[in-house]
């Protein structure tokens, strides 16, 4: 997980040739864009962005294929850093950032959060019965009674019970979200790319988009604030990083209004704890932080 205090963007026009574009194309020109972060200063981030932009320009001029700039699991979080979370030894264990639509997000490289959608939980399993023409006509003219609808909470309970039967030392904190569930794994630390993480992602039917994001950025993510449209508000006026001080000021104004609109909503509702009851120090620290900010009994958003 890579987070930076300062971010900068550099932009350059480039002729769109051979189908190669790196941004919005207009009149045969493409906006070539590079972002870079720094913990030193904004000027350092700007210098890094300019250097990266020149490298990308050289690649396009040479008509080379686009290189892989970041190894899997190391893409920096290009989001506004709100807080670094350190453990008792002074080591970084999490960061709170503000995502592209304005909500704060808790990011952790090793404390596992799992995002599970209702629709994935009630998705029926494939029918293992081999196709039979006789069976097809039997079902066509004498269909079986419809199966009772699946209930997401019951399906999750079954999956947790099956997992804990195999791995009794595991422990989960479970929360209800607006469209599904959020699970915290509390008894041990796991990186997203580890075999254990991939196995539990599959067993709990974690949201596939969420899993891809965790792998790309090398961290787990848990949204701490409502999505703006769920509290009848609009997205931020500008994307981070901001190009001018005026854009930054407008974003601060947006944050104040967004906070006011979010009053009376919760992101999660506590469901319960499943498993061994074991909780490591880092997981307890993040669970306490998470619960303080976003758990409640108000309308979920």
PLY file of the C-alpha trace (Angstrom):
ply
format ascii 1.0
element vertex 301
property float x
property float y
property float z
element edge 300
property int vertex1
property int vertex2
end_header
0.00 0.00 0.00
1.50 3.30 -1.12
0.07 6.61 0.06
1.47 10.09 -0.46
0.87 13.45 1.21
1.20 15.43 -2.03
0.00 14.64 -5.55
0.49 16.48 -8.83
-0.71 16.12 -12.41
1.21 17.01 -15.58
-0.46 17.27 -19.00
0.87 17.56 -22.54
-0.80 17.49 -25.97
0.35 14.69 -28.23
-0.71 13.76 -31.79
-3.03 10.74 -31.71
-1.34 8.34 -34.15
-1.66 4.64 -34.88
-4.60 4.41 -32.50
-2.43 5.40 -29.54
-4.15 7.77 -27.15
-3.54 8.65 -23.54
-6.52 10.81 -22.79
-9.26 12.81 -24.46
-8.75 13.13 -28.21
-9.75 16.30 -30.03
-8.65 17.51 -33.48
-6.09 14.74 -33.76
-4.54 15.62 -30.39
-4.50 13.51 -27.24
-4.02 14.81 -23.71
-1.07 12.88 -22.35
-1.41 12.85 -18.55
0.91 11.74 -15.75
0.33 11.72 -11.99
2.98 11.46 -9.29
3.01 11.51 -5.50
5.52 12.67 -2.90
5.89 12.92 0.85
8.46 15.73 0.49
6.53 18.63 -1.03
4.08 19.60 -3.74
7.01 20.87 -5.83
8.64 17.45 -5.61
5.41 15.77 -6.74
5.20 18.22 -9.65
8.79 17.45 -10.68
8.11 13.70 -10.53
4.96 14.10 -12.61
6.85 16.13 -15.23
9.57 13.46 -15.40
7.01 10.68 -15.79
5.24 12.69 -18.49
8.46 12.98 -20.48
9.03 9.21 -20.24
5.52 8.54 -21.50
5.99 11.02 -24.34
9.19 9.22 -25.37
7.36 5.87 -25.36
4.64 7.26 -27.63
7.14 8.94 -29.94
8.92 5.59 -30.30
5.51 3.94 -30.90
6.28 1.40 -28.22
3.67 -0.55 -26.32
2.67 1.00 -23.00
4.94 -0.34 -20.22
3.79 -1.76 -16.89
4.85 1.03 -14.55
3.81 -0.62 -11.30
4.14 -4.26 -10.28
0.86 -5.95 -9.35
-0.18 -4.89 -5.87
1.88 -1.68 -5.77
-0.22 0.92 -7.58
-0.20 4.05 -5.39
-3.50 5.32 -4.03
-4.05 8.51 -6.02
-6.42 9.93 -3.45
-6.29 12.81 -1.02
-4.64 11.56 2.17
-6.64 12.38 5.29
-4.86 10.39 7.99
-2.08 7.84 8.44
-2.90 5.20 11.06
0.09 3.86 13.00
0.31 0.93 15.39
1.90 1.04 18.85
5.34 0.50 17.29
4.94 3.51 15.02
4.41 1.41 11.89
1.90 2.34 9.21
-1.03 -0.10 9.27
-3.72 1.90 7.47
-4.57 5.18 5.83
-7.77 7.15 5.43
-8.12 8.72 1.99
-10.91 10.52 0.12
-11.99 8.68 -3.02
-12.96 10.10 -6.41
-16.60 10.68 -5.45
-15.70 12.34 -2.15
-16.20 9.66 0.53
-13.50 8.83 3.06
-12.13 5.30 2.79
-10.14 3.18 5.24
-7.26 1.39 3.47
-5.19 -1.39 5.03
-2.51 -3.62 3.51
-3.00 -6.52 5.94
-6.19 -6.15 7.99
-8.70 -7.86 5.71
-12.06 -6.29 4.84
-14.41 -8.23 2.54
-17.19 -6.59 0.52
-20.07 -8.99 -0.22
-23.14 -8.00 -2.28
-26.61 -9.44 -1.72
-26.94 -10.29 -5.41
-23.79 -12.43 -5.32
-24.99 -14.30 -2.24
-28.31 -15.29 -3.81
-26.89 -16.14 -7.24
-27.85 -19.79 -7.83
-25.17 -22.42 -8.23
-24.83 -24.10 -11.64
-26.97 -27.24 -12.03
-24.55 -30.21 -11.81
-27.04 -32.60 -13.49
-25.90 -33.61 -17.01
-28.24 -32.52 -19.78
-30.86 -35.11 -20.70
-33.42 -34.73 -23.47
-35.90 -36.89 -21.56
-35.33 -34.86 -18.42
-35.77 -31.64 -20.39
-39.25 -32.68 -21.63
-40.22 -33.92 -18.16
-39.38 -30.53 -16.68
-41.07 -28.77 -19.60
-44.44 -30.50 -19.18
-44.23 -31.24 -15.46
-42.11 -28.47 -13.97
-40.97 -28.85 -10.36
-42.30 -26.37 -7.79
-40.32 -23.15 -7.67
-37.48 -23.09 -5.17
-38.00 -20.72 -2.23
-36.19 -17.41 -2.68
-32.72 -17.28 -1.20
-32.18 -14.86 1.68
-28.78 -13.08 1.63
-28.26 -13.13 5.41
-29.05 -16.87 5.56
-26.67 -17.57 2.67
-23.89 -15.64 4.35
-24.51 -17.47 7.65
-24.22 -20.80 5.83
-20.96 -19.78 4.17
-19.49 -18.54 7.43
-20.53 -21.73 9.23
-18.97 -23.91 6.52
-15.75 -21.89 6.60
-15.48 -22.00 10.38
-16.08 -25.74 10.35
-12.94 -26.07 8.22
-10.96 -23.27 9.91
-12.16 -22.88 13.53
-9.40 -20.43 14.48
-10.78 -17.76 12.12
-12.82 -14.82 13.38
-15.08 -12.40 11.50
-16.78 -9.17 12.46
-19.88 -8.79 10.25
-21.71 -5.60 9.32
-24.75 -4.92 7.17
-24.28 -2.40 4.35
-26.94 -0.89 2.12
-26.61 -3.57 -0.57
-24.80 -6.37 1.22
-22.33 -7.08 3.99
-18.87 -6.07 5.16
-16.65 -8.62 6.89
-13.52 -7.95 8.96
-11.05 -10.80 9.46
-9.62 -10.09 12.91
-7.52 -13.04 14.08
-4.55 -12.64 11.68
-3.04 -10.34 9.07
-3.30 -11.24 5.37
-2.20 -9.52 2.17
-4.78 -9.47 -0.67
-2.63 -11.62 -2.96
-2.08 -14.39 -0.37
-3.63 -17.80 -1.11
-5.66 -17.60 2.12
-7.16 -14.24 1.13
-8.06 -15.50 -2.32
-9.69 -18.59 -0.83
-11.88 -16.65 1.59
-12.79 -14.10 -1.10
-14.14 -16.98 -3.19
-15.83 -18.77 -0.28
-17.74 -15.64 0.78
-18.52 -14.64 -2.81
-16.78 -11.29 -2.43
-17.62 -8.63 -5.00
-15.36 -9.29 -8.01
-14.68 -5.60 -8.70
-13.64 -5.12 -5.08
-11.27 -8.11 -5.28
-9.59 -6.75 -8.43
-9.12 -3.36 -6.79
-7.57 -4.94 -3.70
-5.09 -6.87 -5.85
-4.18 -3.87 -7.99
-3.55 -1.54 -5.05
-2.19 -4.07 -2.60
-4.69 -3.17 0.12
-8.23 -3.68 1.37
-10.72 -0.81 1.40
-13.74 0.04 3.56
-15.83 3.13 2.79
-16.44 5.23 5.90
-18.92 7.81 4.59
-22.11 7.64 2.48
-22.00 7.83 -1.28
-23.05 11.41 -2.09
-26.00 10.49 -4.34
-27.44 8.34 -1.55
-27.77 11.44 0.63
-29.23 13.53 -2.22
-26.00 15.37 -2.96
-23.69 15.68 -5.94
-20.13 14.54 -6.55
-17.17 16.87 -5.91
-16.72 19.63 -8.49
-13.12 18.66 -9.29
-11.01 15.51 -9.38
-8.00 15.26 -7.11
-5.22 16.44 -7.41
-6.45 19.98 -7.88
-4.88 22.24 -10.50
-5.42 25.55 -8.73
-5.93 26.89 -5.19
-9.45 27.89 -6.26
-10.31 24.28 -7.06
-9.00 23.23 -3.63
-11.14 25.92 -1.97
-14.22 24.79 -3.90
-13.60 21.23 -2.76
-13.44 22.31 0.89
-16.79 24.07 0.42
-18.17 20.86 -1.11
-16.89 18.81 1.87
-18.72 21.03 4.34
-22.00 20.70 2.46
-21.51 16.95 1.97
-20.92 16.47 5.70
-24.16 18.32 6.45
-26.10 16.20 3.94
-24.62 13.00 5.43
-25.97 13.73 8.90
-28.55 11.14 9.90
-27.11 8.34 7.73
-24.87 5.37 8.56
-22.65 3.31 6.26
-22.84 0.07 8.27
-24.97 -1.60 10.91
-23.46 -4.09 13.35
-24.55 -7.70 12.79
-22.30 -9.78 15.02
-19.07 -11.68 15.53
-18.53 -15.17 14.16
-15.76 -17.58 15.01
-13.04 -17.98 17.58
-13.30 -14.51 19.11
-9.59 -13.90 18.51
-8.56 -10.38 17.52
-5.03 -9.19 16.84
-3.96 -5.73 17.99
-3.96 -4.12 14.53
-7.42 -5.47 13.68
-8.85 -4.22 16.99
-7.36 -0.76 16.41
-8.89 -0.50 12.93
-12.22 -2.02 13.96
-12.55 0.57 16.74
-11.71 3.38 14.30
-14.09 2.01 11.66
-16.98 1.54 14.10
-16.61 5.02 15.56
-16.82 6.69 12.16
-19.35 4.71 10.16
-21.39 2.21 12.21
-24.84 3.17 13.45
-28.55 2.46 13.28
-29.57 5.21 10.87
-30.62 4.70 7.25
-27.77 3.02 5.38
-26.19 4.96 2.56
0 1
1 2
2 3
3 4
4 5
5 6
6 7
7 8
8 9
9 10
10 11
11 12
12 13
13 14
14 15
15 16
16 17
17 18
18 19
19 20
20 21
21 22
22 23
23 24
24 25
25 26
26 27
27 28
28 29
29 30
30 31
31 32
32 33
33 34
34 35
35 36
36 37
37 38
38 39
39 40
40 41
41 42
42 43
43 44
44 45
45 46
46 47
47 48
48 49
49 50
50 51
51 52
52 53
53 54
54 55
55 56
56 57
57 58
58 59
59 60
60 61
61 62
62 63
63 64
64 65
65 66
66 67
67 68
68 69
69 70
70 71
71 72
72 73
73 74
74 75
75 76
76 77
77 78
78 79
79 80
80 81
81 82
82 83
83 84
84 85
85 86
86 87
87 88
88 89
89 90
90 91
91 92
92 93
93 94
94 95
95 96
96 97
97 98
98 99
99 100
100 101
101 102
102 103
103 104
104 105
105 106
106 107
107 108
108 109
109 110
110 111
111 112
112 113
113 114
114 115
115 116
116 117
117 118
118 119
119 120
120 121
121 122
122 123
123 124
124 125
125 126
126 127
127 128
128 129
129 130
130 131
131 132
132 133
133 134
134 135
135 136
136 137
137 138
138 139
139 140
140 141
141 142
142 143
143 144
144 145
145 146
146 147
147 148
148 149
149 150
150 151
151 152
152 153
153 154
154 155
155 156
156 157
157 158
158 159
159 160
160 161
161 162
162 163
163 164
164 165
165 166
166 167
167 168
168 169
169 170
170 171
171 172
172 173
173 174
174 175
175 176
176 177
177 178
178 179
179 180
180 181
181 182
182 183
183 184
184 185
185 186
186 187
187 188
188 189
189 190
190 191
191 192
192 193
193 194
194 195
195 196
196 197
197 198
198 199
199 200
200 201
201 202
202 203
203 204
204 205
205 206
206 207
207 208
208 209
209 210
210 211
211 212
212 213
213 214
214 215
215 216
216 217
217 218
218 219
219 220
220 221
221 222
222 223
223 224
224 225
225 226
226 227
227 228
228 229
229 230
230 231
231 232
232 233
233 234
234 235
235 236
236 237
237 238
238 239
239 240
240 241
241 242
242 243
243 244
244 245
245 246
246 247
247 248
248 249
249 250
250 251
251 252
252 253
253 254
254 255
255 256
256 257
257 258
258 259
259 260
260 261
261 262
262 263
263 264
264 265
265 266
266 267
267 268
268 269
269 270
270 271
271 272
272 273
273 274
274 275
275 276
276 277
277 278
278 279
279 280
280 281
281 282
282 283
283 284
284 285
285 286
286 287
287 288
288 289
289 290
290 291
291 292
292 293
293 294
294 295
295 296
296 297
297 298
298 299
299 300
